[in-house]
Amino acid sequence: MAPITTEIPTATELNLSLKAPSPNPKSQRFSRTGRPDSEYPYKAFLPAWNAETTYPPFKEFENVDPGVAAQAHDDPRVVLAHTDVEVEDMGPRFGSVISGDQLTDLDADGRQQLALYVT
């Protein structure tokens, strides 16, 4: 068996004191990388934004799903049935393949019923 030597590392003393606040207020600004700008090697690739940019407050709006109106029909596929559209059901959770019609040719009811497939 080969001889084994072990070296016991010496304990280092940890400094757990809080850092004193910096007298320079500029050094307390938010840093995107956690490093001072002079240390970051890829400064040209950092995201840029203007801290003074403001946006208007969010205005709430009511979202109405167009597929909800199509559910009022007795048969939601009635508009797609009388055109030359082919609907291939792939599975209950996977969706359907719809082919044979242009979206621009559909009227409002057709777009609403098509929205049932998308949602």
N, C-alpha and C positions, 0 to 999 in steps of 0.2 A: 504494500500500500504506500502511496506517495505521501511525503510529509505535507502537512497542512499548516499554514500560518494564518492567523486571523489578526486583524487590526481593529481595535475598538475605537470608533470615532469619538472625538471629544465633543461634549455638549457645547453648543453655541448659545450665547445669551440673546434672547429675543427682546427687541425694544417694542413694547406694547403701548407706548405713550401716543397720544393724539398729536398730530402735526399742528404747529402753531398756524393761525390764519395768516394768509399771505397779505402783506401790505399793498401789493399791486392788484387792483381790482380786475385788470385785464387778464391775469393768469387764472382767475376764477370762472372764466367763461366756459361754456359747454364745449367739449372737445369731441369730435366725431369718432376719433380713433383711440382716444385715451392717451395719446402722445402729443407732445408739443408739435406744432406745424413744422418746425425745422428738422425734427427727427424722422418724419414720415417719408419713406423713399418714393412713394407714388402719389405725390400731392396733386399732380395733374389729373388723376383719375378719381379723386374724391367727388362726391356729389356736391353740387353748389346750390345754395338757396340764399335768398335775401331774408334776413331776420325781421325786417320791417314790413314785409308783405302781409297784408291782411285780406281776408275774404269776407263777403257779407254773411250774416247769420243764415243758417239753414232754414229754408221754408218748407214746412211740411206739406205733403200733397197726398191725395188719396189714390192709391193704385187700384185700377180695375183690370182684372185679368180678362182678356177678350174671349177666352174659352168658356167663361161662366155664362155668357149670353147664348152660346151654342148648346148648353145643357138644357135650355128651355124647350128645344125642339123634341118632338117625340122620338125621332131617329136622328142622332147627331151626324150620321153619315149621309143624310139625304142630299145635300148639295154636292158632295163628292161622288155620290152614286150615279147621278144622271150625266156626268161628264165622262170623258174617256180616261179617267184616272184609274190606275191599278193600285190597290192597297194590299200589300202582303204582310200579314201579321207574323212577326218573328217569334214572339213569346209574350207572356203577360207582363214581364218586367223588363223586357229588352226593347220593345217598341215595334214600329211598323215601318215598312219601306213604301213610300208613296211616289209614284212615277206617272208620267203621261200628261202633265198639265203645267202651265206656267203660273207662277205666283201672281204675276201682273194681270192675268186673265180672270182671277177669282174676284167675286164680288165681296161685299162686307160679310155676308153670311158664310161664304166659303172660307174666308180668312179666319173667322171666328171658330169654325169647325176644325180647321187645320190647326188652330191653337190648342185644341184638345189633345192632339197628338204630341205637341211639343211640350206641354206642361206635364 
